[in-house]
Structure formats: C-alpha cells, structure tokens
C-alpha cells in the first residue's frame, strides 16, 4: 500500500506552504521537494530526505488513479548554519505530473555512518521498467556524513526481500519508509509490505513483525523509533482512513507487537524521547478524506491523554527530536513548497 493518496495530489497544489501553527514555531528552511524523514548527523547538520518531484517519465498508472512519472529529482539535503545544500542529487523519484506526492528518498538516520531509505510504492517488478536510477528505489543505503559529496552504497534491497518472502502474505507491494539503528543492526518499516524488517551490517534481512489487515482496512507501518530494547512503530490506516484507528506498537524482536497508544489518526512518523515519552506525527488528524487535512504533533505518556504540541501542519512527512525541539518536514507532498519547521517541546 502506498503511504500517500491521490486526494493529496490536488491538495498539495492548493494548500499554502506556510502552516497555521497552534504553538510557537520557526521555519528553518523552505523550498524543498516533498521533504520526508530527517535527522541530525554527527557533524551537527540536519539531513533531510527529499522524495523529489518525479520527471518526464516513463509514467505509470497510480494505484489511486492518475499518473506517476519517473525522474532523477530526489535528493539528500543538508542544513547547517541556516544554509541548505543538496549533497546527493539525481536520486530516483516517482510523482504526479505536477511533482506532488512523490515517492523517492524516504528517511535518513545515523549510526556513526549515514543511512538512507528509498521508497517504491509498487510491485518490485516495476523497477525493471525504469531507467538505471530507478533501480535504486526500494533500498537501504549508507553514506559518510560531513562529506561535501557523499557517495551512496546500497546495503540491502528491501523490495527484493518483499518479492521473495512477502511476509504478510498479501499483495506483493513494497515501500520502504523509516530506518532506525537498534541492537545488532537496523530496522526498516516497509509500508507496502506491512512489515518491520531487521537488517544486519552485512545486509541480511529478516522479518521482525507483521501488521495484518484490520477490520477491512490496512494499517501500514510508517515511522519507527528505538528506545530501551524495543522498536516503536506508528501506523497510517488505509482507506477509508478511519479517525482514531491508528496505533503505536512496541515491538521487541522475537515477541508479538504490543499496543502502547491508540485512538490516533493517520500517523506518518514517531519519535521517543530519552524519558520514554512518545511523540506521534499525524499527517491528517481528521483523516486524509477531510476537506482540508491538517496534521499535528502529539505528546503521549502512558496512562495520560495525548497532548497536542502543534497543529495546523500541511500534510507533514517526517519528525526528529533534538535539544528540546521537534523538527518537522511540513508540506511533505509539495514540490518546491516543502519546508522544515522547528517547534519547542
């Protein structure tokens, strides 16, 4: 299942890129192309995965209607001392003809070395129909942070694993999203494959958890965070995007996932603070079918009701915590209109 829906394509063109905030916020940088996951590197810079804006093609029918066109417009951006630079360019991107709702670079994280995922949002066989750059979709890469022009190295072909193993037993579909370091390696969410995957330093992949269909709709894993021996996974509930149906799961490898938060809506990312507080980012807190979807960031503590940190976000795409602030990729489906905002916690 793809994370973004066709309705977001039209909305991205109509919504203003500057959000109306419910809490103090600072715009860090503007002018990004479909910004998604973000993280601070060991060099002190903020890195952002830009899904790009597609290109001239080839084009394919989108799963929710319309066309999705390929172009090498994805990038890895670095923000340091207020200056934006795209340190890796030419990465694969699939997007609507107007460049919105792209699939390409999905998330960035660090374990000393840099980690970058690229999405796909389709059957892995689609890659055979794409130019050489398109073969980079659906994978996990490493890079050296701080380098002026880092080189990507493929560590694991996540979509090939979905093709070979199909952990949830459903339609063969792969869309790697978030990546986070954990004990013994890394964990990656595959929103298309409805699975959380463990990846070793050598690139070996295994299934850590599967998130099956619920009550007639899919609930796909999007964001993942690690805290004290467990992964925390947020879900984006599929069509008809029911309000209050999204959950956060705690996954200890070798055990069944446990629900730690529920009653949420369309989560796109999660983070966990050192004290165990969960921060959940809703792409649309009244559902993606609402007339003007509005995202928000929630603070969740066990036994307490969620607290809204900031609202009025425009289809946000990623979340990172750093030095008492939340950094959010806002207008995460916008070509050229995406931005990073900073919100005090």
LUMNU-451915 format. One record per residue (C-alpha): residue in three letters; x negated, y, z. Coordinates in nm, 3 decimals, always signed. Example, Ala and Ser with C-alpha at 12.3 -4.5 7.8 and 13.67 -1.06 7.14 Angstrom:
ALA,-1.230,-0.450,+0.780
SER,-1.367,-0.106,+0.714
# end
This chain:
UNK,+0.000,+0.000,+0.000
UNK,-0.129,+0.347,-0.080
UNK,-0.152,+0.590,+0.207
UNK,-0.010,+0.893,+0.025
UNK,+0.322,+0.902,-0.158
UNK,+0.445,+1.062,-0.476
UNK,+0.650,+1.322,-0.290
UNK,+0.328,+1.463,-0.151
UNK,+0.206,+1.543,-0.503
UNK,+0.471,+1.807,-0.559
UNK,+0.447,+1.932,-0.203
UNK,+0.073,+1.985,-0.225
UNK,+0.119,+2.224,-0.513
UNK,+0.391,+2.419,-0.334
UNK,+0.262,+2.440,+0.023
UNK,+0.033,+2.722,+0.127
UNK,-0.317,+2.602,+0.214
UNK,-0.327,+2.813,+0.531
UNK,-0.123,+2.635,+0.802
UNK,+0.100,+2.793,+1.063
UNK,-0.056,+2.679,+1.389
UNK,+0.116,+2.621,+1.723
UNK,-0.217,+2.664,+1.907
UNK,-0.528,+2.880,+1.851
UNK,-0.726,+2.755,+1.554
UNK,-1.021,+2.867,+1.347
UNK,-1.070,+2.799,+0.978
UNK,-1.421,+2.655,+0.941
UNK,-1.434,+2.626,+0.563
UNK,-1.194,+2.643,+0.267
UNK,-1.186,+2.538,-0.099
UNK,-1.212,+2.161,-0.052
UNK,-1.071,+1.898,-0.287
UNK,-0.845,+1.656,-0.098
UNK,-1.056,+1.652,+0.224
UNK,-1.018,+1.338,+0.432
UNK,-1.237,+1.186,+0.705
UNK,-1.506,+1.395,+0.873
UNK,-1.778,+1.352,+1.136
UNK,-2.078,+1.527,+1.285
UNK,-2.413,+1.383,+1.182
UNK,-2.733,+1.352,+1.386
UNK,-2.861,+1.664,+1.206
UNK,-2.582,+1.868,+1.370
UNK,-2.394,+1.921,+1.044
UNK,-2.027,+1.840,+0.985
UNK,-1.983,+1.597,+0.696
UNK,-1.654,+1.568,+0.504
UNK,-1.539,+1.303,+0.258
UNK,-1.374,+1.482,-0.037
UNK,-1.147,+1.249,-0.234
UNK,-1.191,+1.475,-0.538
UNK,-0.929,+1.580,-0.791
UNK,-0.929,+1.299,-1.047
UNK,-1.003,+1.393,-1.405
UNK,-0.928,+1.337,-1.770
UNK,-0.880,+0.963,-1.736
UNK,-0.830,+0.685,-1.805
UNK,-0.487,+0.718,-1.645
UNK,-0.267,+0.453,-1.491
UNK,+0.092,+0.437,-1.365
UNK,+0.104,+0.532,-0.999
UNK,+0.276,+0.292,-0.758
UNK,+0.541,+0.553,-0.674
UNK,+0.581,+0.693,-1.026
UNK,+0.379,+0.940,-1.231
UNK,+0.021,+0.901,-1.344
UNK,-0.304,+0.861,-1.158
UNK,-0.606,+0.976,-1.360
UNK,-0.973,+0.900,-1.305
UNK,-1.262,+1.142,-1.289
UNK,-1.603,+1.162,-1.115
UNK,-1.495,+1.454,-0.895
UNK,-1.528,+1.306,-0.545
UNK,-1.799,+1.434,-0.314
UNK,-1.964,+1.421,+0.025
UNK,-1.970,+1.773,+0.166
UNK,-2.190,+1.906,+0.446
UNK,-2.112,+2.213,+0.656
UNK,-2.392,+2.367,+0.858
UNK,-2.421,+2.718,+0.999
UNK,-2.098,+2.808,+0.822
UNK,-2.234,+2.710,+0.479
UNK,-2.069,+2.442,+0.264
UNK,-2.278,+2.231,+0.030
UNK,-2.181,+1.919,-0.161
UNK,-2.479,+1.692,-0.104
UNK,-2.341,+1.399,-0.306
UNK,-2.128,+1.463,-0.615
UNK,-1.998,+1.262,-0.909
UNK,-1.816,+1.014,-0.688
UNK,-1.505,+0.835,-0.820
UNK,-1.161,+0.990,-0.781
UNK,-0.807,+0.894,-0.886
UNK,-0.548,+1.172,-0.865
UNK,-0.228,+1.315,-1.008
UNK,-0.275,+1.523,-1.324
UNK,-0.277,+1.840,-1.113
UNK,-0.557,+1.698,-0.896
UNK,-0.348,+1.645,-0.583
UNK,-0.310,+1.335,-0.365
UNK,-0.643,+1.191,-0.470
UNK,-0.796,+0.859,-0.378
UNK,-1.176,+0.855,-0.362
UNK,-1.420,+0.912,-0.076
UNK,-1.213,+0.834,+0.235
UNK,-1.417,+0.866,+0.552
UNK,-1.761,+0.937,+0.690
UNK,-1.921,+0.824,+1.015
UNK,-2.266,+0.777,+1.165
UNK,-2.472,+0.510,+1.336
UNK,-2.801,+0.692,+1.301
UNK,-2.760,+0.632,+0.929
UNK,-2.460,+0.777,+0.748
UNK,-2.157,+0.567,+0.650
UNK,-1.910,+0.648,+0.370
UNK,-1.600,+0.462,+0.252
UNK,-1.429,+0.497,-0.084
UNK,-1.062,+0.411,-0.130
UNK,-0.887,+0.239,-0.419
UNK,-0.513,+0.210,-0.359
UNK,-0.460,-0.070,-0.611
UNK,-0.533,-0.429,-0.701
UNK,-0.914,-0.463,-0.710
UNK,-0.887,-0.577,-1.073
UNK,-0.814,-0.214,-1.169
UNK,-1.181,-0.131,-1.132
UNK,-1.265,-0.335,-1.442
UNK,-1.072,-0.079,-1.647
UNK,-1.267,+0.220,-1.512
UNK,-1.597,+0.377,-1.619
UNK,-1.914,+0.292,-1.427
UNK,-1.845,+0.542,-1.148
UNK,-1.506,+0.378,-1.093
UNK,-1.676,+0.057,-0.984
UNK,-1.779,+0.245,-0.667
UNK,-1.420,+0.256,-0.541
UNK,-1.311,+0.023,-0.263
UNK,-1.651,+0.003,-0.094
UNK,-1.868,+0.096,+0.204
UNK,-2.192,+0.289,+0.151
UNK,-2.481,+0.414,+0.361
UNK,-2.684,+0.733,+0.320
UNK,-2.958,+0.922,+0.505
UNK,-2.813,+1.230,+0.678
UNK,-3.006,+1.556,+0.662
UNK,-3.145,+1.483,+0.316
UNK,-3.089,+1.755,+0.058
UNK,-2.966,+1.499,-0.195
UNK,-2.884,+1.173,-0.013
UNK,-2.859,+0.855,-0.215
UNK,-2.568,+0.618,-0.156
UNK,-2.636,+0.248,-0.110
UNK,-2.350,+0.001,-0.129
UNK,-2.336,-0.217,+0.182
UNK,-2.008,-0.403,+0.127
UNK,-1.741,-0.440,-0.140
UNK,-1.432,-0.420,+0.078
UNK,-1.187,-0.455,-0.209
UNK,-1.360,-0.769,-0.335
UNK,-1.301,-0.918,+0.011
UNK,-0.929,-0.841,-0.018
UNK,-0.925,-1.005,-0.362
UNK,-1.097,-1.318,-0.234
UNK,-0.928,-1.357,+0.106
UNK,-0.610,-1.143,+0.117
UNK,-0.590,-1.156,+0.500
UNK,-0.223,-1.055,+0.531
UNK,-0.108,-1.296,+0.258
UNK,+0.092,-1.028,+0.077
UNK,+0.039,-0.840,-0.246
UNK,-0.328,-0.811,-0.337
UNK,-0.399,-0.444,-0.275
UNK,-0.696,-0.265,-0.122
UNK,-0.752,+0.088,+0.005
UNK,-1.046,+0.121,+0.247
UNK,-0.993,+0.414,+0.483
UNK,-1.169,+0.481,+0.814
UNK,-1.505,+0.346,+0.926
UNK,-1.648,+0.343,+1.279
UNK,-1.953,+0.182,+1.443
UNK,-1.888,-0.088,+1.700
UNK,-2.071,-0.374,+1.870
UNK,-2.251,-0.592,+1.621
UNK,-2.173,-0.375,+1.319
UNK,-1.889,-0.164,+1.183
UNK,-1.513,-0.173,+1.149
UNK,-1.319,-0.053,+0.843
UNK,-0.943,-0.022,+0.800
UNK,-0.804,-0.144,+0.468
UNK,-0.466,+0.028,+0.436
UNK,-0.388,-0.163,+0.119
UNK,-0.480,-0.498,+0.271
UNK,-0.306,-0.422,+0.606
UNK,-0.620,-0.531,+0.790
UNK,-0.903,-0.425,+1.017
UNK,-1.232,-0.566,+0.892
UNK,-1.565,-0.615,+1.066
UNK,-1.880,-0.556,+0.860
UNK,-2.227,-0.660,+0.969
UNK,-2.554,-0.482,+0.895
UNK,-2.611,-0.727,+0.609
UNK,-2.271,-0.652,+0.453
UNK,-2.094,-0.970,+0.564
UNK,-1.720,-0.908,+0.612
UNK,-1.474,-1.079,+0.845
UNK,-1.114,-1.011,+0.944
UNK,-1.071,-0.862,+1.292
UNK,-0.695,-0.805,+1.283
UNK,-0.394,-0.809,+1.050
UNK,-0.094,-0.574,+1.074
UNK,+0.206,-0.750,+0.917
UNK,+0.526,-0.602,+0.778
UNK,+0.770,-0.482,+1.045
UNK,+1.148,-0.465,+1.016
UNK,+1.145,-0.437,+0.639
UNK,+0.869,-0.178,+0.608
UNK,+0.492,-0.193,+0.606
UNK,+0.288,-0.025,+0.877
UNK,-0.061,+0.013,+0.739
UNK,-0.378,+0.082,+0.938
UNK,-0.533,+0.421,+0.868
UNK,-0.759,+0.571,+1.136
UNK,-0.984,+0.367,+1.363
UNK,-1.190,+0.468,+1.667
UNK,-1.405,+0.273,+1.913
UNK,-1.408,+0.302,+2.292
UNK,-1.542,+0.069,+2.561
UNK,-1.526,-0.266,+2.387
UNK,-1.217,-0.209,+2.174
UNK,-1.107,-0.054,+1.847
UNK,-0.809,+0.182,+1.844
UNK,-0.612,+0.169,+1.519
UNK,-0.339,+0.411,+1.408
UNK,-0.063,+0.320,+1.163
UNK,+0.113,+0.501,+0.882
UNK,+0.456,+0.346,+0.841
UNK,+0.566,+0.287,+0.483
UNK,+0.887,+0.374,+0.301
UNK,+1.136,+0.488,+0.425
UNK,+0.879,+0.635,+0.668
UNK,+1.097,+0.597,+0.980
UNK,+1.042,+0.855,+1.252
UNK,+0.895,+0.719,+1.572
UNK,+0.789,+0.384,+1.423
UNK,+0.412,+0.437,+1.414
UNK,+0.188,+0.284,+1.679
UNK,-0.166,+0.287,+1.807
UNK,-0.312,-0.059,+1.868
UNK,-0.603,-0.161,+2.084
UNK,-0.800,-0.437,+1.912
UNK,-1.056,-0.646,+2.097
UNK,-1.225,-0.878,+1.847
UNK,-1.102,-1.235,+1.897
UNK,-0.776,-1.129,+2.063
UNK,-0.433,-1.024,+1.940
UNK,-0.386,-0.647,+1.891
UNK,-0.209,-0.477,+2.183
UNK,+0.018,-0.171,+2.152
UNK,-0.116,+0.120,+2.357
UNK,+0.101,+0.402,+2.214
UNK,+0.424,+0.405,+2.017
UNK,+0.708,+0.635,+1.920
UNK,+0.476,+0.819,+1.681
UNK,+0.525,+0.905,+1.314
UNK,+0.301,+0.852,+1.011
UNK,-0.044,+0.852,+1.171
UNK,-0.333,+0.932,+0.938
UNK,-0.621,+0.925,+1.190
UNK,-0.707,+0.864,+1.556
UNK,-0.992,+0.950,+1.790
UNK,-1.071,+0.856,+2.150
UNK,-1.246,+1.091,+2.393
UNK,-1.510,+0.961,+2.638
UNK,-1.249,+0.961,+2.919
UNK,-1.021,+0.733,+2.717
UNK,-0.774,+1.000,+2.606
UNK,-0.632,+0.914,+2.262
UNK,-0.586,+1.185,+2.000
UNK,-0.348,+1.091,+1.719
UNK,-0.308,+1.289,+1.398
UNK,+0.035,+1.271,+1.232
UNK,+0.038,+1.356,+0.863
UNK,+0.410,+1.443,+0.891
UNK,+0.570,+1.432,+1.236
UNK,+0.925,+1.428,+1.094
UNK,+0.835,+1.177,+0.822
UNK,+0.698,+1.210,+0.471
UNK,+1.052,+1.238,+0.330
UNK,+1.126,+1.555,+0.529
UNK,+1.178,+1.866,+0.309
UNK,+0.853,+2.029,+0.424
UNK,+0.634,+1.774,+0.601
UNK,+0.448,+1.928,+0.894
UNK,+0.159,+1.749,+1.063
UNK,+0.047,+1.771,+1.422
UNK,-0.226,+1.656,+1.659
UNK,-0.115,+1.476,+1.976
UNK,-0.295,+1.401,+2.301
UNK,-0.194,+1.066,+2.452
UNK,-0.270,+0.943,+2.803
UNK,-0.144,+0.612,+2.943
UNK,+0.189,+0.644,+3.121
UNK,+0.249,+1.001,+3.005
UNK,+0.443,+1.153,+2.717
UNK,+0.234,+1.272,+2.420
UNK,+0.133,+1.639,+2.429
UNK,+0.116,+1.845,+2.108
UNK,-0.223,+2.013,+2.070
UNK,-0.145,+2.181,+1.739
UNK,+0.142,+2.169,+1.488
UNK,+0.219,+2.321,+1.151
UNK,-0.056,+2.130,+0.973
UNK,-0.019,+2.075,+0.599
UNK,-0.048,+1.700,+0.527
UNK,-0.376,+1.663,+0.719
UNK,-0.627,+1.395,+0.622
UNK,-0.882,+1.341,+0.897
UNK,-0.986,+1.409,+1.256
UNK,-1.312,+1.441,+1.452
UNK,-1.380,+1.543,+1.814
UNK,-1.689,+1.748,+1.900
UNK,-1.788,+1.958,+2.203
UNK,-1.437,+2.019,+2.327
UNK,-1.281,+2.085,+1.987
UNK,-1.083,+1.887,+1.732
UNK,-1.188,+1.932,+1.370
UNK,-0.911,+1.855,+1.121
UNK,-0.904,+1.820,+0.742
UNK,-0.597,+2.026,+0.658
UNK,-0.409,+2.021,+0.328
UNK,-0.570,+1.683,+0.276
UNK,-0.382,+1.623,-0.051
UNK,-0.471,+1.960,-0.207
UNK,-0.711,+2.013,-0.497
UNK,-0.911,+2.325,-0.412
UNK,-0.675,+2.419,-0.128
UNK,-0.809,+2.188,+0.141
UNK,-0.976,+2.329,+0.448
UNK,-1.128,+2.233,+0.782
UNK,-0.977,+2.386,+1.095
UNK,-1.110,+2.379,+1.448
UNK,-0.873,+2.355,+1.746
UNK,-0.973,+2.377,+2.115
UNK,-0.877,+2.074,+2.320
# end
